Each structure stands twice: as C-alpha cells, then as structure tokens.
Amino acid sequence: MDLSMIETGRLSVINPPRVAPQFTPELLERLASQVSRFAARNSQTLYSPFDGGVLGAIPICTPEDAQQAVQRARAAQAAWARVDARVRARIMLRFHDLLLERQVEILDLTQYETGKARRDAQEELLDSAIVAQYYATRSPGWLRPRRTGGTFVGLTQTWEYRHPVGVVGVISPWNYPLVMAVSEPLPALMAGNAVVLKPDPQTTFTALWVQALMVEAGLPPHLFQIVTGGGEVGAALVASADFIALTGSTPTGRKVARQAGERLIGVSLELGGKNPMLVLEDANLEAAVDGAIHGAFANAGQLCVALERIYVHEKVFDVFSRRFAERASTLRLGATFDHRSQMGSLTVQRQFDTVQAHVQDALAKGARVLAGGRARPELGPLFFEPTILTQVTPEMRLYDEETFGPVVSLYKFSDLEQVLTTINRSEYGLNASVWTTDRRKGREVASRIQAGTVNVNESYAAAWASMDATMGGFKASGLGRRHGREGLLRFTEVQTIAIERFIPVTGPTWLPRGWYGRTVTVALKALKWLARLRYRV
C-alpha cells in the first residue's frame, strides 16, 4: 500500500500517514483456529477492501457444525446459568479493560477487514467499551428476583424471576464487526446464556478476536462460539438455537422471523433504514451541515442509522446545500491506519456495486450531482466519493431503497405537515434527525416521526450512545430493542411465583359463594378508589 492511495481534497497531509497495520499473520492463523468446526473444512480467502490484498483465510463451517456448536454451548450454559451475576460482571469488566488496553491491535484489524477510516473504527471501540461497562454494572440488579404486586393486599406474595433462554444465536453483518460481536453477545452472556455467533465471512477475524479476549478475561470455554459460512449455516443456527438476534437486511429479517416463528422462539431484528434528516428554517446551519456530514458519510454511509435523505426548508435550502456540498468535496479519503483519513472504503464488492448502480440510475433519470458521484479506483478498489444528489424523484431506485453507502439526497420543502407525511411514507423507521434552535419544537416534531430513535440537533450518536435508552426500529426496520434494560431482558424468560397466604384467593370453603361474590365486589370498588388516588387518574 503506497502513499498514492491518499486523497487529501483541499487539505494537506503534513506528516506521512501510517499505512501498515500492526498485527501479524500468526495472529490471524491463531484466530482462524478458534472457529467451531468438528472436522476438516474448506477455507475461504479474505481480501482487504483497502487494496484487494490477501488478508487471510478462514475455515467455512457446515450446517452440522452450527448444530453441534449449539449443542456444545448448551452443555456449557447449564453451569454458567448458576454462576452469580456479579461474578459474570467481573469477567465482563476485565474484558472492558483488556479491550481498551489492546485497542491499537483491534483498530488495525477492524480497519483492514472493513476498509473504514480510523475515526469510524474508534467509534466502534468506544461503543463496545460502553456496552461492556453498562451491562456488567447494571445486569446483576436487573436479574435479581423482584417482588411484584399480588392480588388483594396481604393475601399473596408474588415474585418475578428471570431465567436465561439457553443458547442465543447471533447473526451479524460486516459493517460494524466489533460492535456486533459485543453489543448482542455480551448482554446475552450476562443474562446467563451461551452464545453462538455467525459473523459475515468478510469480518470473521474481528469477531474471533473478541471471543479470544473474552476467554482471556475469564469466560469459561464453549460459552461463546463462532461459526462461519453463508445463509445455510445461518438457517441451521435459527433451527437449533433458543433465541435469535439478527442485524441485517429487511428481506433476511423476514426469512429469519418466519423460521423462528415456526419454532416459537424469540427474535430481535435490527434491519434496514432510509433515514431522514429534517432541517427547519430556524436551524443553526453550520451545526446542521456538520451533522449531515457525519450522519451521511460516517463509515462511508455503511451504517444502519446513517442519513440517506435530507429535507431542508426552502428559506435555507440554497445556503445549506452549498455549504454541505463544499464540505463533502473537501473530505479526505484514504487507506490509512491513523486519523488523517476522514472517510474510508466500502467493504464488499456487492455493496460497491449497489452504490454505483443507485447513483447511475438516478443520474440517468435526471438527478443532479452537487458533490461526488464517482468511484475512486486510484485510492483502492472499493472507494466511492461522498455523493450529494438533488432532483431525486420516486422512479429512481435510491428514492426509497436503502443505498447503504456514501450517497444522500437533498429535498426542498415549505410545509411542515406535508414533509412529515412524506418522511413517514417510507416502509422503514429506524433513525431520524431534526435540526432547530427551538428544542421544544424539535422534540415535538421528533415525536411525530415514525422511527425508533430520533435525534434533535444530532445525526445518530446521541441516541445510539444513550445506553439507558432503547435502540430499534419501527415498521420494516425491525422487531425488539437493543440497549437499556430491555436489551438484557429480551434474553430471559420471565417466571412468576405466587405464594398464597392466610385465606385462599378464591375464597374459604366455609364462606357461601354469594357472600364471597358480594365481599369481593366491595373490595374491588375500594381498591379502585385507592388506585385512582395513588396513581392520580
């Protein structure tokens, strides 16, 4: 990899960038040996998106490997479920510390697998550490038996217990491999489950690195296993695990949901998005442009919560679009293992092909380019410029299809009610962004957008990093939620234990049934009055 692969836009690079990763082929071979396979398997060679060079090789599992991995995980899980949650927490806190200590190695590895810029890999690392700290410290309290309200005061004692579901199957994509290897497996493990993870083949080494670090932190063997392969291995995992957590496309989510539904097992699905940004006429335009740059082009747009359509009030449209295009045109693209590059490469060829096809289709049908619009093969095989389009119409593919790349469309609006209707017409509802100097108005407008997270004066990070709040999608963007208390409890089965005291709830046998009915009627009326007083309704 040579320095000719660095594009600086209008900015200059003063010091030579670091262009080589700091990990060894021996590390990759050791990681590949951790794949859960039960016989000799064929290998798949992986290539770095930065330059197309060979990254390494991983064995490819079979459906039988996935099934046996689940069986082995289930055997290990029985003992893990009996381990005190505070002991599990100490293991995950050690993992947190090791993650921060070894960050140079994992940042290099994640970049080399995905082609992303250093700043985007750093975002992954910090998020993963936050997840580890959050669930390690909160989970023990959430998993304790909880006293709940009984029937009539004093007649019953009722407790709620949380039990692990068993083996959680996690199916993850290639765009954020470090986050995906932590944000789903870690709370599942904290809840007392075992985990079998099937990452995308392109980013298997990052997942294996996380697995190795958890074992080093003290996680017992076989609790966290990794299988590799394509859709048939994923289907085998859905057919044998006790819960499935999928992050992926909406079509894949529908297939997994149907298969899980046949087995009556739980699923959580974070799927596609066509995420909108709404710039009101009173917005701080400089801040809004910064937010649009980060929201649309972080990780080269390969982010489920990335912004793909921006609606700008007509009074500020010209100024915003000009400043936005100028900023996008100066972004530094490059394959460097330091923080100088502001945007990296796309990760896989099929995604590069989709991005290029969407842009070419839009241009052929009359869209106008304000910035970008071209591949940059001189930087690397999968580089594509940050692209801003206007005059995008419904017959163009990128109007309502998810592009999942560094491409965003600008639209002018004058009527707030009309633009909200347009925004909510999408089949997706994952993330959104509203920009205004009136925070109260911003919150009110945000509440009317049909999306699982809506950020006011921020693009996506404010909601994503708020770990105590849930993250997930409306409509075709998914089912269930990650983060927060719900992000842990979805991996549990809830059990109610009720203890009867004094006299039976159904009434003592010596009391005539007519008297029992009249007594309970009086009691219910009194309870209603007390409940209304207490809850102020």
C-alpha positions in Angstrom: 0.0 0.0 0.0 1.7 3.3 -1.0 1.1 6.9 -0.4 -0.5 7.4 -3.8 -3.7 5.9 -2.3 -4.2 9.0 -0.1 -6.6 11.6 -1.3 -6.5 14.9 0.6 -9.2 17.0 -1.1 -8.3 20.7 -0.4 -6.4 19.8 2.8 -2.8 18.8 3.0 -1.1 15.9 4.8 2.0 17.3 6.5 3.4 14.1 8.1 3.5 10.7 6.4 0.4 8.6 7.4 0.8 5.2 8.8 -0.2 2.8 6.0 0.5 -0.6 7.6 -1.4 -2.5 10.3 0.2 -3.6 13.5 -0.8 -7.3 13.7 0.9 -10.4 12.5 -0.1 -13.3 10.1 0.4 -15.6 13.1 -2.3 -13.8 15.0 -4.8 -14.4 12.1 -3.9 -18.0 11.9 -4.4 -18.4 15.6 -7.8 -16.7 15.4 -8.9 -18.8 12.5 -8.2 -22.0 14.5 -10.9 -20.9 17.0 -13.7 -21.3 14.5 -16.2 -24.0 15.8 -15.9 -26.8 13.3 -15.9 -30.5 14.1 -14.0 -31.8 11.1 -11.6 -30.5 8.4 -13.3 -27.9 6.3 -12.6 -25.9 3.2 -11.2 -22.4 3.7 -12.2 -19.1 2.3 -9.6 -16.5 1.4 -10.4 -13.0 2.6 -9.2 -9.8 0.9 -8.7 -6.3 2.4 -11.0 -3.7 0.9 -8.2 -1.1 1.1 -6.0 -2.6 -1.6 -7.5 -6.0 -2.6 -4.6 -7.8 -1.0 -5.0 -11.1 0.8 -6.0 -10.6 4.4 -6.1 -14.3 5.5 -8.1 -17.5 5.3 -10.9 -18.9 7.5 -12.4 -22.3 7.5 -16.1 -22.4 6.3 -18.5 -24.3 8.6 -21.3 -26.5 7.5 -24.9 -26.6 8.9 -23.8 -29.6 11.0 -21.1 -27.5 12.6 -23.6 -24.9 13.6 -25.9 -27.5 15.2 -23.0 -29.2 17.1 -21.8 -25.8 18.3 -25.2 -25.1 19.7 -25.2 -28.5 21.5 -21.8 -27.8 23.0 -22.9 -24.3 24.0 -26.0 -25.7 25.7 -23.9 -28.1 27.8 -21.7 -25.2 28.9 -24.6 -22.9 29.6 -26.1 -25.1 32.3 -23.2 -24.4 34.6 -23.0 -20.7 33.6 -26.6 -20.1 34.5 -25.8 -21.0 38.1 -22.9 -18.5 38.3 -23.8 -15.4 40.3 -24.4 -12.4 38.1 -21.8 -10.4 40.0 -19.1 -13.0 39.1 -20.2 -12.7 35.4 -20.0 -8.9 35.7 -16.4 -9.1 37.0 -15.4 -11.1 33.9 -17.0 -8.5 31.6 -15.3 -5.6 33.4 -12.0 -7.4 32.8 -13.0 -7.7 29.1 -13.7 -3.9 29.1 -10.2 -3.2 30.5 -8.5 -5.5 28.0 -10.4 -4.0 25.1 -9.1 -0.5 25.9 -5.6 -1.8 26.6 -5.4 -3.7 23.2 -7.1 -1.0 21.1 -4.4 -0.4 18.6 -4.4 -4.1 17.5 -8.2 -4.3 17.2 -8.5 -0.9 15.5 -6.0 -2.0 12.9 -7.7 -5.4 12.4 -11.1 -3.9 12.1 -9.9 -1.3 9.6 -8.1 -3.9 7.5 -11.2 -6.1 7.3 -13.7 -3.4 6.6 -11.8 -0.6 4.9 -13.2 2.0 7.2 -11.5 5.1 8.4 -9.7 5.1 11.8 -12.2 7.5 13.3 -15.1 5.1 12.5 -13.2 2.1 13.9 -12.5 4.2 17.1 -16.3 4.9 17.3 -16.8 1.1 17.3 -14.2 0.5 20.0 -15.6 3.2 22.3 -19.2 2.0 21.8 -18.1 -1.6 22.6 -16.4 -0.5 25.8 -19.5 1.5 26.9 -21.7 -1.6 26.3 -19.4 -3.8 28.4 -19.3 -1.4 31.3 -23.1 -0.7 31.2 -24.3 -4.3 31.2 -21.7 -5.5 33.6 -22.7 -2.9 36.2 -26.5 -2.9 35.6 -27.3 -6.6 35.0 -26.9 -8.0 38.5 -29.6 -5.7 39.8 -32.0 -6.3 36.9 -31.6 -10.1 37.2 -32.4 -10.4 40.9 -35.8 -11.8 41.8 -38.3 -8.9 42.0 -41.2 -8.6 44.4 -44.4 -7.6 42.5 -47.9 -6.7 43.5 -50.1 -9.6 44.4 -53.9 -9.9 44.3 -55.5 -8.4 47.4 -53.3 -6.8 49.9 -51.7 -9.4 52.1 -53.4 -12.4 50.5 -50.5 -13.3 48.2 -46.8 -12.7 47.8 -45.7 -12.5 44.2 -42.2 -12.7 42.8 -40.8 -12.3 39.3 -37.8 -14.4 38.4 -35.6 -14.0 35.3 -34.1 -17.2 33.7 -31.8 -17.4 30.7 -33.4 -18.6 27.5 -30.5 -21.0 26.8 -28.4 -20.6 23.7 -28.6 -17.3 21.8 -27.8 -17.4 18.1 -26.4 -14.1 16.8 -26.2 -13.3 13.1 -24.2 -10.2 12.3 -23.2 -8.1 9.2 -19.9 -6.8 8.1 -20.3 -3.1 8.6 -19.6 -2.8 12.4 -17.9 -6.1 13.3 -16.6 -5.1 16.6 -19.8 -3.6 17.9 -21.8 -6.6 16.6 -19.5 -9.0 18.4 -20.1 -7.2 21.7 -23.5 -5.4 21.8 -25.5 -8.6 21.3 -23.4 -11.4 22.8 -22.3 -9.5 25.9 -25.8 -8.9 27.4 -26.9 -12.4 26.4 -23.9 -13.8 28.3 -24.6 -11.5 31.3 -28.2 -12.9 31.4 -26.7 -16.4 31.8 -26.9 -17.6 28.3 -24.4 -19.2 25.9 -23.8 -17.5 22.5 -23.1 -18.9 19.0 -22.2 -16.0 16.7 -22.2 -16.2 12.9 -20.5 -13.1 11.6 -20.3 -12.2 7.9 -17.3 -14.1 6.5 -15.6 -10.8 5.5 -15.2 -9.7 9.1 -14.7 -13.0 10.9 -11.3 -12.1 12.3 -12.7 -9.2 14.4 -15.3 -11.5 15.9 -12.7 -14.2 16.7 -10.5 -11.5 18.3 -13.4 -10.5 20.6 -14.0 -14.2 21.5 -10.4 -14.7 22.4 -10.4 -11.6 24.6 -13.4 -12.7 26.5 -11.8 -16.1 27.2 -8.7 -14.2 28.4 -10.9 -12.2 30.7 -12.2 -15.4 32.3 -15.2 -16.5 30.3 -15.5 -20.3 30.6 -14.8 -22.4 27.4 -17.5 -23.1 24.9 -19.9 -20.4 26.2 -19.1 -18.1 23.3 -18.5 -19.9 20.0 -18.2 -18.6 16.4 -19.3 -20.4 13.2 -18.7 -19.2 9.7 -20.4 -19.6 6.4 -23.4 -18.3 4.4 -27.1 -18.5 4.6 -27.4 -22.3 5.1 -25.2 -22.0 8.2 -27.4 -19.2 9.5 -30.5 -21.2 8.8 -29.1 -24.1 10.8 -28.4 -21.7 13.7 -32.0 -20.5 13.6 -33.1 -24.1 13.6 -31.2 -25.1 16.7 -30.7 -22.0 19.0 -33.3 -20.8 21.6 -33.3 -17.2 20.6 -32.0 -15.3 17.5 -30.6 -11.8 17.4 -30.1 -10.6 13.8 -28.7 -7.4 12.4 -29.1 -7.3 8.7 -31.3 -6.5 5.7 -35.1 -6.5 5.9 -35.5 -9.4 3.4 -33.2 -11.5 5.6 -35.1 -10.5 8.7 -38.4 -11.6 7.2 -36.9 -15.1 6.4 -35.4 -15.4 9.9 -38.7 -14.3 11.5 -40.7 -16.9 9.6 -38.3 -19.7 10.5 -38.2 -18.6 14.2 -42.0 -18.3 14.2 -42.3 -22.0 13.2 -40.2 -22.9 16.2 -41.9 -20.4 18.5 -38.6 -18.9 19.7 -37.9 -15.3 20.3 -36.2 -13.0 17.9 -34.8 -9.4 17.8 -34.2 -7.9 14.4 -32.4 -4.7 13.6 -33.0 -4.3 9.9 -32.8 -1.7 7.1 -33.4 2.1 7.1 -33.9 5.0 4.8 -33.2 7.5 7.5 -34.4 11.2 7.1 -32.9 14.4 8.4 -35.2 17.4 8.7 -33.7 20.9 8.7 -36.2 23.6 9.8 -35.9 27.2 8.9 -34.5 28.3 12.2 -31.8 25.7 12.4 -28.1 26.5 13.1 -26.9 25.8 9.5 -23.2 25.4 10.4 -24.1 22.7 13.0 -26.6 21.1 10.7 -24.0 20.8 7.9 -21.6 19.2 10.4 -24.4 16.8 11.4 -25.2 16.0 7.9 -21.5 15.2 7.0 -21.2 12.9 10.0 -24.6 11.4 9.6 -24.4 10.6 5.9 -20.7 9.7 5.5 -19.6 8.1 8.7 -18.3 4.6 7.9 -18.7 5.5 4.2 -22.5 5.5 4.8 -22.5 1.8 5.7 -24.4 2.3 8.9 -27.9 1.2 9.6 -28.7 4.6 11.2 -26.9 6.7 8.5 -28.8 9.6 6.9 -29.9 9.0 3.3 -32.5 11.7 2.7 -32.3 15.3 3.9 -35.3 17.6 3.8 -34.4 21.3 4.1 -36.8 24.3 4.4 -36.9 26.4 1.3 -35.7 29.5 3.1 -32.4 27.9 4.0 -32.1 25.3 1.2 -29.7 27.2 -1.0 -27.3 28.1 1.8 -27.4 24.7 3.3 -26.9 22.8 0.1 -24.0 25.0 -1.0 -22.2 24.6 2.4 -22.9 20.9 2.5 -21.6 20.2 -1.0 -18.4 22.3 -0.2 -17.7 20.3 3.0 -18.4 16.9 1.3 -16.0 17.9 -1.5 -13.1 18.5 0.9 -13.4 15.3 2.9 -10.1 13.3 2.9 -10.5 9.8 1.5 -7.7 7.3 2.2 -6.5 3.9 3.3 -4.5 4.9 6.4 -4.2 3.4 9.9 -4.3 6.8 11.6 -6.8 9.5 12.0 -5.9 11.6 8.9 -8.4 10.0 6.6 -11.9 11.2 7.1 -13.7 8.6 5.1 -12.5 5.1 4.1 -13.5 2.5 1.6 -16.7 0.5 1.1 -16.3 -3.0 2.5 -17.6 -5.6 0.0 -17.9 -5.6 -3.8 -21.7 -6.2 -3.8 -22.2 -3.0 -1.8 -19.9 -1.0 -4.0 -22.0 -2.3 -7.0 -25.3 -1.3 -5.3 -24.0 2.2 -4.6 -22.7 2.7 -8.1 -26.0 1.3 -9.6 -28.1 3.6 -7.5 -26.1 6.7 -8.5 -26.1 5.8 -12.2 -29.8 5.0 -12.2 -30.6 8.4 -10.6 -28.3 10.3 -13.0 -29.8 8.6 -16.0 -33.3 9.6 -14.8 -32.5 13.3 -14.2 -30.9 13.7 -10.8 -28.2 16.3 -10.4 -24.9 15.9 -8.6 -23.9 18.5 -6.1 -20.8 16.6 -4.9 -19.0 13.4 -5.6 -20.8 10.8 -7.8 -17.7 8.8 -8.8 -15.7 5.8 -7.9 -12.1 6.4 -7.0 -10.1 3.3 -8.1 -6.8 5.1 -7.8 -7.4 5.1 -4.0 -8.5 1.5 -3.8 -10.8 -1.0 -5.5 -13.9 -0.1 -3.4 -13.6 3.7 -2.8 -16.5 5.9 -3.8 -16.8 9.6 -3.3 -19.2 11.2 -0.7 -22.1 12.0 -3.0 -24.9 14.5 -2.7 -27.8 14.4 -5.2 -30.7 16.7 -5.8 -33.8 16.5 -8.1 -34.3 12.9 -7.0 -37.8 11.5 -7.9 -39.8 8.5 -7.0 -39.0 6.5 -10.1 -35.3 6.4 -9.1 -34.1 3.4 -7.1 -32.5 5.4 -4.3 -35.6 7.4 -3.7 -37.0 4.8 -1.3 -34.5 1.9 -1.5 -31.7 1.7 1.1 -28.4 2.5 -0.6 -26.1 1.8 2.4 -23.3 3.9 1.1 -21.9 7.4 0.9 -24.9 8.8 -1.0 -27.5 11.2 0.2 -30.4 13.0 -1.5 -31.5 16.6 -0.8 -35.1 17.7 -0.9 -36.6 21.2 -0.5 -39.8 21.7 1.5 -42.1 24.6 2.5 -44.9 22.9 4.6 -44.0 21.0 7.7 -47.1 18.9 7.8 -46.6 17.8 4.2 -42.9 16.9 4.7 -43.7 14.9 7.8 -46.2 12.9 5.7 -43.5 12.3 3.1 -41.0 11.2 5.7 -43.4 8.8 7.3 -44.5 7.3 4.0 -41.3 5.1 3.9 -41.6 1.5 4.9 -38.6 2.0 7.2 -38.5 3.7 10.5 -35.1 3.2 12.2 -33.5 6.6 12.8 -34.2 10.2 12.1 -32.7 13.7 12.8 -34.4 17.1 13.4 -32.5 20.4 13.4 -33.9 23.6 15.0 -32.8 26.1 17.6 -36.2 25.7 19.4 -35.6 22.5 21.4 -39.2 22.2 22.5 -40.4 22.4 18.9 -37.6 19.9 17.9 -38.9 17.4 20.5 -42.5 17.8 19.4 -41.6 17.4 15.7 -39.4 14.4 16.5 -42.2 12.7 18.3 -44.2 12.8 15.1 -41.6 10.9 13.0 -42.2 7.2 12.8 -38.7 6.0 13.8 -37.3 4.1 16.8 -34.7 6.8 17.5 -34.9 10.5 16.6 -32.1 12.9 17.4 -32.6 16.6 17.8 -29.6 18.6 16.6 -27.5 15.5 16.2 -27.5 12.8 13.5 -27.4 9.5 15.3 -24.8 9.3 18.0 -26.8 11.0 20.7 -29.5 8.3 20.7 -27.1 5.4 20.0 -24.7 6.3 22.8 -27.6 6.8 25.3 -27.2 3.2 26.6 -30.1 3.5 29.2 -32.5 4.2 26.3 -33.5 1.5 23.8 -32.4 1.3 20.2 -34.5 -0.3 17.4 -36.9 0.2 14.5 -40.5 0.8 13.6 -42.2 -0.9 10.7 -39.9 -2.8 8.4 -36.8 -1.7 10.3 -37.1 -4.4 12.8 -38.5 -6.1 15.9 -37.4 -5.7 19.5 -34.8 -3.4 21.1 -31.2 -3.4 22.0 -29.6 -1.2 24.7 -31.2 -0.4 28.0 -32.9 -2.8 30.4 -34.9 -4.3 27.5 -31.6 -5.1 25.7 -30.8 -7.5 28.5 -34.2 -8.8 29.5 -35.1 -9.9 25.9 -32.6 -12.7 26.5 -34.5 -14.0 29.5 -37.7 -15.9 30.3 -39.8 -14.3 33.0 -41.4 -16.5 35.6 -44.0 -15.5 38.2 -44.0 -17.3 41.6 -47.0 -16.6 43.8 -47.4 -17.7 47.4 -50.9 -17.8 48.9 -51.2 -16.5 52.5 -54.0 -16.6 55.2 -57.1 -17.5 53.1 -57.5 -18.7 49.5 -57.8 -16.0 46.8 -60.8 -18.0 45.5 -62.4 -17.7 49.0 -62.6 -20.0 52.0 -64.6 -23.1 51.6 -66.8 -22.3 54.6 -67.9 -19.0 53.0 -71.1 -19.2 50.9 -70.4 -18.3 47.3 -73.0 -15.5 47.3 -71.3 -13.9 50.3 -67.9 -14.3 48.6 -69.1 -12.5 45.5 -70.6 -9.6 47.4 -67.4 -9.3 49.6 -65.1 -9.3 46.6 -67.3 -6.7 44.8 -67.0 -4.3 47.8 -63.3 -4.9 47.9 -62.8 -4.2 44.2 -64.7 -0.9 44.5 -62.5 0.1 47.4 -59.3 -0.9 45.5 -60.4 1.1 42.5 -60.8 4.2 44.7 -57.4 3.7 46.3 -55.7 3.0 43.0 -57.1 6.2 41.4 -55.9 8.2 44.4 -52.4 6.6 44.3 -51.9 6.9 40.5 -53.8 10.1 40.1 -56.2 9.0 37.3 
